[in-house]
Amino acid sequence: MRKVKSRLATFCRPIINLMSELLGLPSIDYLEAQLQQKTQELEQISAQQRAIYRVISKIRASLDIETIFRTTTKETCRLLGVERVLVYRFSEDWGGQFVGDFEFTETGWDDFRKLSKNTIWNDSYLQEHQGGRYRYNETFVVENIYRAGLSQCHVEILEQFDIRAFATAPIFVKQKLWGILAAYQHSQPHNWQTSEVKFLTQVAAQLGIALQQAEQLAEVEQKAKDLQETGQQQKILFNLISEIRESLDFDTLFKTTAKEVRKALECDRVGLFRFDPDSKYCFGEFVAESVLPVYSSVRLKKVRDNCFGEQYAIYYQQGSTQVLTDIYNADLKDCHIQMLEQFEIKAQIIVPLMLGSTLWGLLCIHQCENPREWTDKEIRFVKQLAAQFSVALEHSNLLAQTRSQAEELSQTLDALQEANLKLENLARIDGLTQIPNRRYFDEFLEQEWRRLVREKQFLSLIMFDVDHFKLYNDFYGHQAGDQCLFKIAQTAQKIVKRPADLLARYGGEEFAVILPNTDKEGTSMVAAEIQSAVKDLGIPHTEVEKQIITISLGVATMMPSIDQTLQELILEADKALYRAKQQGRDCSIHFSIIEQEGSI
């Protein structure tokens, strides 16, 4: 029966094909070919999907980053049938390098011009555009580098590594462009199929997810491990930090730090070395130490090392730490080894101590008995302690500066107060006669008036001026006039002796004397003494009848009350002075006499 059907189909096929051709329809042969092609494509897609699933499964089977990338590059290289697959990671400046541990290369190309040894490949276009097309999640596919319109410099770089074709897809971690998954063909150009590029893109996306998960897990595991491993040491560090912060005294800081660090690390010696600030890091001394008795002390020992200041200080200023497990296997210069031998050092950790941005000194951990393999935990502990010590050092320095500034400020305030007092005195003193001026006269008179209103005591005022002073000035000159006023002021000042009394220059050649708690008789006596003393000076004045300088005085006495004003006292003294001038000058008149005469 089957043979009959087969013969029938064979017999009918040409007829059907002919009829299909006449009717303009696809022939059976064409339809079968199309079906076969579609079937092959579906099988290929299915195989790729199975391959993707297999790769993704392997990626997700591990959260170790190295395992993930090695698995991915190996599987991708074989599934795509290319000669090399590797990972390129961007740096902060959008340059980057090929990560050597994440490459897989087919035999024959694995040792040829490797891209795998952390080869740095900085693409100026990617740097300028911060990842270029990749930041927009685009792929870059080139079948033949000589027919892709690439720039000459780009082609030359690709030729260095014998790259003839490539396909690249971006790797994102948390929506940030992390790197590129790259497939390279070296031997010849390559016709990249759409399915291959899609496969590469899907793998790159899964890499980003796996990388994110692995990094998160690694962070958690590392934190847990660190907490567990350093728990006891952190307790020691906490106690030490507390002791350091309790005191801002340098000596206490030095002794505490050296002692506790040696105890925590169980080493042979811990020393704190301080540089001489003016030595450019070529000279200094150990200011504190804790050392086992069997080894010599280095405290207060002077150290001079010009090589350090010239070659190494800059690295410590930048935060570098020196860790030597064996000084004889550390590629040190002979002079350096000789200096270490001087202190019996076999192994050491040296950490910088900073005062602000300045290298203040070094925290030196010495092993003297034999070489020592320092653990990461120990190195981290020393760095943490050095950082805390630097903070305490800064606090102590700031405290010293604050105290110094406070002292300087106090001295400045004292000087300022003294200067203000001098200025205030200068503002109250008449520059010519060197006795109080009119301003101070007004202040003092008002002050005494208010006081004597309360105390109900007498207040007297004497006002006097130089007789015929204008004639004296015109004849002898202004310089002689100034000397005349000075002599009269100084003479009157000797008579006005009580601390409560005040002699002042009232204006021009006129003077005033305030006499608190002084009645009429006492005031008249003082006025007479001043008049007599001025005459005794015998200052020549040939333009007047008496031939010498004389003065006229007006005196007034009141018992201040709230019903009166100090202006009334001034007015009375001024009227008395005017009467003295009317009576021929060179005399003293008390206002009470004017009142008795009934002439005001």
ZINORMO-V151487 format. One record per pair of residues at least 12 apart in sequence whose ideal C-beta (glycine too) atoms are under 8 Angstrom apart, sorted by the first residue. I is the first residue (numbers start at 0). GAP is how many residues later the second one is. Records with the same first field share a line. If there is no record, write none. Layout:
I=GAP  GAP
This chain:
12=15
15=12
16=12
43=151
44=150
47=31  147  151
50=24  28  148
51=147  150  151
53=21
54=16  17  20  21  24  148  151
55=147  150
57=13  14  17
58=12  13  147  148  151
59=146  150
62=147  150  151  154  155
63=150
64=146  149  150  153
65=35  36
67=139  142  143  146
68=18  30  32  33  138
69=31  32  34
71=13  30  109  131  134  135
72=12  13  14  29  30  31
73=30
75=28  105  107  123  124  127
76=27  28  29  106
78=120
79=103  116  119  120
81=24  101  102  103  108
82=22  23  25  26  101  102  103  104
83=19  20  21  22  25  31  99  100  101  102
84=18  19  20  96  97  98  99
85=12  13  16  17  18  19  29  30  96  98
86=12  15  16  84  92  93  94  95  120
87=33  80  91  92  94
88=89  90
89=36  41  87  88  89  90
92=34
93=32  33  36  37
94=25  26  27  28  31  32
95=24  25  26  30  83
96=21  22  23  24
97=17  18  20  21  23
98=19  80
99=16  17  18  19
102=12  13
108=77
111=50  74
112=47  48  49
114=46  69
120=36
130=39  46
133=34  36  43  46
134=35  42
136=33  35
137=32
138=28  29  30  31  58  61  62
139=26  27  28
140=25  26  27  51  56
141=23  24  25
142=22  46  47  48  49
143=20  21  45
144=13  14  18  19  20  21  44
146=42
160=23  25
161=24
162=21  22  23
163=21  22  23  24  25  26
164=19  20  23  24  25  27
165=16  17  18  19
166=15  16  25  29  30  33
167=12  13  14  15  32
168=12  28  31  32  34  35
169=34
170=33  34  36  37  40
171=33  36
172=35  38  39  42
173=38
177=30  33
179=24
180=19  22  23  26
182=17
228=148
229=147  150  151
232=31  144  148
235=24  28
236=27  144  147  148  151
238=21
239=16  17  20  21  24  145  148
240=144  147
242=13  17
243=12  13  144  145  148
244=147  150
247=144  147  148  151
248=147
249=146
250=37
252=136  139  140  143
253=18  33  34
254=33
256=13  15  31  106  128  132
257=12  13  14  30  31  32
258=31
260=29  102  104  121  124
261=28  29
262=27
263=117
264=100  113  116  117
266=98  99  100  105
267=23  24  27  98  99  100  101
268=20  21  22  23  26  29  74  95  96  97  99
269=19  20  21  93  94  95  96
270=15  17  18  20  27  28  93  95
271=14  15  16  17  81  89  90  91  92
272=12  13  14  30  88  89  90  91
273=12  13  86  87
274=84  85  86
278=30
279=29  33
280=27  28  32  78
281=22  23  24  26  27  28
282=19  20  21  22
283=18  19  77
284=15  16  17  18
285=12  13  14  15  17  78
286=12  13  74
291=76
294=49  73
295=47  48
297=45
302=36
304=34
306=26  28  29
312=46
315=34  36  43  46
316=35  41  42
318=33
319=32
320=28  29  30  31  58  61  62
321=26  27  28
322=25  26  27  51  56
323=23  24  25
324=22  46  47  48  49
325=20  21  45
326=13  14  18  19  20  21  44
328=42
342=23  25
343=22  24
344=21  22  23
345=21  22  23  24  25  26
346=19  20  23  24  25  27
347=16  17  18  19
348=15  16  25  29  30  33
349=12  13  14  15
350=12  14  31  32  35
351=34
352=33  36  37  40
353=36  39  40
354=35  38  39  42
355=38  41
359=30  33
362=19  22  23  26
364=17
426=12
427=12
429=59  74  75
431=50  53  54  73
432=52  53  56  57  72
433=52  55  56
434=54  55  58  68  69  70
435=66  67  68  69
436=67  68
437=66  67  68  69
439=62  64
440=61  63  65  71  73
443=58  60  70
444=16  69  121  124  125
445=120
447=66  68
448=111  117  120
449=110
450=65
451=64  65  107  108
452=107  108  109
455=103  105
456=59  60  102
457=59  60  61  62  99  100  101
458=55  56  57  58  59  98  99  100  101  110
459=54  55  58  59  60  62  63  95  96  97  98
460=51  52  53  54  94  95  96  108  109  111  112
461=50  51  53  61  64  65  68  91  92  93  111
462=43  47  48  49  50  90  91  107  110  111  113  114
463=46  47  48  49  63  66  67  87  88  89  90  113  124
464=43  44  45  46  86  87  112
465=18  19  22  43  83  84  85
466=77  82  83  84  85  114  118  119
467=73  75  76  117
468=12  15  39  40
470=70  72  73
471=12  69  71  77
474=67  68
483=55  65
484=20  24
486=50  52
487=23  46  49  61  63
488=14  16  22
490=39  42  43  46
491=19  21  38  41  42
493=39
494=31  34  35  38
495=17  19  30  34
497=17
499=16  17
500=12  13  14  15  17
501=12
511=61
512=13  14  17
517=39
518=38
519=35  37  70  72
522=32  34  67
523=31  64  66
526=26  28  61
527=60
529=21  23
530=19  20  22  55  56  57
533=15  16  17
534=13  14  15  51
536=12
545=40
549=35  36
550=35
551=25  28  29  33  34  35  36
552=23  24  27  34  35  36
553=19  20  21  22  23  24  25  26  34  35  37
554=18  21  33  34  35  36
555=13  14  16  17  20  34  35
556=33  34  35
557=14
571=19
572=18
574=16  19  25
575=13  14  15  17  18
576=12
578=14  15
